[in-house]
Amino acid sequence: MLFYKHIYIYMYDLNKLLSHNDHPNIIVYDCDNTEYIINLISNKKSKKIVENNIHIIINIDYTIFNISIIKKEDINNFKIYLNYIINKKKIFNNDKQYIIFKNIDHNKKIQPYLFSIIEKNNNKFLFFCNNKCKIYNKLESICLNIRYNVKKDTKNLKIISNNILDNYLCKKINYKKIKELSYILCTLNIKFVDTIKILINEIIDIFEITKNKKYSCIKFLCDIEVSFLMSYNKLIYYEYILLNIYNILFDLKLK
């Protein structure tokens, strides 16, 4: 079982992530456009239904619950209907069925129940919340936590977004190239969270690298953010980060 606690991906390309069938369950927070993300999953026609006071939006690819409108007296009905969905072998004959929960932070009592059933089926779970501090810690720990904000690329971002790993993190890499890239990242004054996004996108695209190595790189990049923000010498810290990525990816010693 993989644990994703403290893996926070900012400005992440969700379309790329969701295109992979084996992606983990996801918690998205601080998102002001949930419909955009839902449309990435499916833009097929959906319908609204009400079952025992539980309001649901459903189509061939997903079922959506809005936790904020579930009343205390209807929680049991919610559990019954959710179990009905989960216990189906296939929903609409679709192998990749999403169960989506909006405003999951509005009801902390439901969250332990969701944690208890999340691994008992093959559906994909997607949670939206505004306040991540109100998420049940065990539920958080088994999901990929994403802070999503849509912004336009800047000129500086484009400078480093093209083939970073091809140009620097390849098997012929040397310390001089690591120092060079570290210097570029510092002088461009790009937000560290944006650098993480670019590096993760590049890592995901390297399909010859094993899934475990990809996860290790992503976890390392996300865990390192707090330390980076507190560091005084950004240049040295970028070198440290790049060296660790290199070692995770290629298991080779620096020449």
N, C-alpha and C positions, 0 to 999 in steps of 0.2 A: 504493500500500500504506500503510495507516494503522499507526502505531506507538503503543502504549499504555503504554510504560514509564513508571513513576511515577504512573500513574492508579490511585489506591487509593480505593475507595468504601466507606465504613464504614456499617453499618446500612442498607444499601441495600434498597429494595423489589424483590427479585428477581423476584417474580411479574410486576411491570410490565415489567421488562427482558426477561424470557423470552417475554413475549407478542408482542414485535416480531420478525418473521421475519428482519430484517436485522441483528440484534444481533451483535456480534463474538464470537469465541471467548473463553472466560472461565477465569480461575484464581481459585478460591475458597480462601482460607486462614483459619486460626484458626476453623474452623467445627466446632462440637461436635454438629451434627445434619445430617449429609449426606443422610440419608433424607428429611428435610423438603424439601430443595431438589430432590432427585430426583423426589419426588412432585409438585412444582410443574410439572415437565416432563411427567410422565405417571403416572397412578395405575392404569394398566391392568395386568392380570395379567402377571407375568414368570415366567421359568423359569431354572433354573440348569443349565448344561451344562459339560462338560469336553471340550476338544479338545487332544489331545497335551499333557496336563498343564497346559493353560491353562484356568483357571476363569473362566467368563463368566456374567453375568446379562443376559438379553436379553428384550425385548418388542418390540411393533410400533414404538415410538418411540425406543428407545435400546439401546445395547450397553454394558455396564459391565465394565471390567477393574479388578482390584485389584492394583496394581503391587507391593505389599509381599509378595505371596505368589508372585511369579514368580521362579523360581530362575535362577541364572546360566546353567545348561545349557539352559534353556527359552526364553531370549530370542529365539532364532531362530524357534522355533515361534510365539511371540507376534507377531513381525513378519509371519510368513506369514499368520496368521489375521487380523491387522489389515488387511493388504493385500487379503485376500479380501473383507472388509467394504467397504473403500474402493472397490475396483474394480467393485463392483456398481453398475449405473446407478441403481437404486432398491432400497432395502431394504424389503420388505413394501409396496411401492408407496407409500411415505411420503416426501414431499418434504423434510420437516424431521426428519432422523434425527440423533440425538445419539450421539456416542461419548464415553463418560465414563470418566475414569481416577481411581480413588481412590489416595491415598497416593503421588502422583507424585514426591514428594521422597525416597522410599525408594530410588530407582534413578536416579542421575544419568546413567548410560550410555545409558539408553533415551531420555532427553529430547532430545538432538540429532537422533536419528532422527525423533522426533515433530515436531520443528520442520521437518525437511526435507520431510515429507509433508503438513503441515497445510494448505497452500495449493493442493494438487493435487486437491481434491475439494470437494463442496458440503455435506458433513456439518458439523454443529456440534460443536466440541470443548469439553468441560467438564472441568477439572482440579481435583482437591481435594488440598490439602497442609496440613501442620501447620507446617512450617518453610519460609517463603518464601525464605529465604537459600540454600536448596539447590536452587532452580529455575534451570535454564539461562537465562542472561541473554537470549539471542535468542528463546527460547520465551516468556519473560516479556514481551518487548517487543512481541509481536504479539497479546497477549491483554489483555483488560480484567481488571485485578487487583482483587479484591473481598475486603475483610475483613468477614466476615459474623457478626454477633451478634444474636440475637433479644432485644429488650427491649420492655417496654411503654412506650407514650407517656406522658410526664409532662404535668402541667397546663401548664407553661411551653411545652412543645413545641406543644401544641394552640393556644396563643395565636398563634404565628407560622406555623402549618402551613396556614392557610386563605387561599388566594388571595394569596399574597405578590406574585406578579408582576402580578396584576390590580390590586392596590391601590397598588403602588409602581413596579414596572418596566413601565410602559406608555408609550405615545408621548407622554403628557402629563406625564411625570415632570419633577420639578424638584429642584434641590439641597436645598431645604427638606425634601422627602419622603425623600431619601436620608439626610440627617442624622437625621431622625426615626426611620427604620427602624434605622439604625446604633445609635442610643441605646437603642432597645428591645432589640436583640440583646445589647448590653452589660449592661444592667440586669437582664435575665432570667438572666444567667449560664448560658447554655446551652452545652454542649460544642460546640466548633467542628465536630467531625465530624458532629454531629446537624444543625447548621445546613446543612452541605454536603448532607446527605441530602435535607432539605426543599427546598432550592433546586434540586437536580438533578431531583427528582420533578416540581417545577413546570415546569421547562424542558422535560422530556420530554413533558409534557402539552400544550405549545403546538405543535400540529401544523402551523400555518401557517409556522412557522420552519423553515428548511432543515435537513437532516441535518448539514451541515457546521458550521452555527452551533451546533447542539446539542452536537456533539462538541467544538467550540472552547470552549464554556462549561464543559462537564464537565472537560475537560483543565485549563483555567485554575483551576477551583475545587479540583481535586485537587492540582495542582502548588503551590498557594499555601499549603497547610496548614502546612508546616514553617516558612515565613516568618512566618505568623500566630502560631504558638506561641512564636516567639522575639521577637515584637514587644512593645514596652513600652506603646504606646498602642493598645489594641484598638479604640477608637472610630474613630480615623483610619483604621485598617486596614480596618475594616468599610466605611467610606465608599469607600476605594480599591477594594475588592472589588466593591461594588455598582455603582460607576461603570464598571468594566471589563465587568461582565456586561451592563449597559445598552448600552454601545457595541458589544459583540459581537452582541447580539441585534438591535438596531435601526439600527445605523450612523448614529445621529443625534447631533448635538452638543447638549450640555446648555444649556438656556436660562437 
